[in-house]
């Protein structure tokens, strides 16, 4: 039976062949000459620079509701002491306090919350650090470096880094509405990260960390033209105006005849129509919505996108596929009221 050399025997054998000083020298030389060494150093430098720039503007959020206490994160976005967070972080809050990485703590008020986008705006009742700079999530690319900053599991000032692992995802909210163009990242996110900043390598905030969908999978609401409009509305009026038709549906594949007629393969099949809703006079269960106000409808999300404030009271032509024929009906969206 052959004995396996012990660790000490192995070290002694190596030291007899290569003096300790030479071993260190060779190890250092390999590290310095490694093709990955420069990239690793650049990666660390970038993450540290983003952290130094963004982290002071990220607060730990402590929330008190009638059901108990909750926690999350928020990010300073204006010099007027406004912070951006997730709507579910402050849902039902009657008391909110913020704690920054410099040790300061201030109370805050909920200016407005929009459960349909899972965004909320707070206003601190006291001085805040400088606001972050917004980027544009539309410019992100899969594989790009991103840094998540927040307060997961009560660990204030935590930073994780990763890449954009997917774009254009959809995220159902607690309200049942779907958030489009969600950013998927493998930067580790945990409870308490919600409301924190997702930043690109230029230290610009490109997303709001909002959920952990599974092990190693994090999602963030994008900062883009649509969300900036929502943020501005919450900051100035405390609410977001949206239009409503009163139909619900599902994406369906069109048959060959319909596809040839309309020039697309899918549409939204109406599965329910709310009585006395704006669509009740025209839409029928079973209709497949093909277009709305001249815009092609390929799925329910396309209808949702059309329900902006400008659509309220605006008469729209809705084309549906019904009983083997294209039918035009007129609908006039109304303002969606809070439940």
Secondary structure, 3 states (H helix, E strand, C coil): CCCCCCHHHHHHHHHHHCCHHHHHHHHHHHHHHCCCHHHHHHHHHHHHHHHHHHHHHEEEEEEEECCEEEEEEEEECCCCCEEEECHHHCCCEEEEEEECCCCCEEEEEEEEEECCCCEEEEEECCCCCCCCEECCHHHCCCCCEEEEEECHHHCCCEEEEEEEEEEEEEEECCCCCEEEEEEEECCCCCCCCCCCEEEECCCEEEEEEEEEEECCEEEEEECCHHHHHHHHHHHHHCCCCCEECCEEEEEEECCHHHHHHHCCCEEEEEEEECCCCCCCCCCCCCCEEEEECCEECCCHHHHHHHCCHHHCCCEEEEEEEECCEEEEEEEECEECCCC
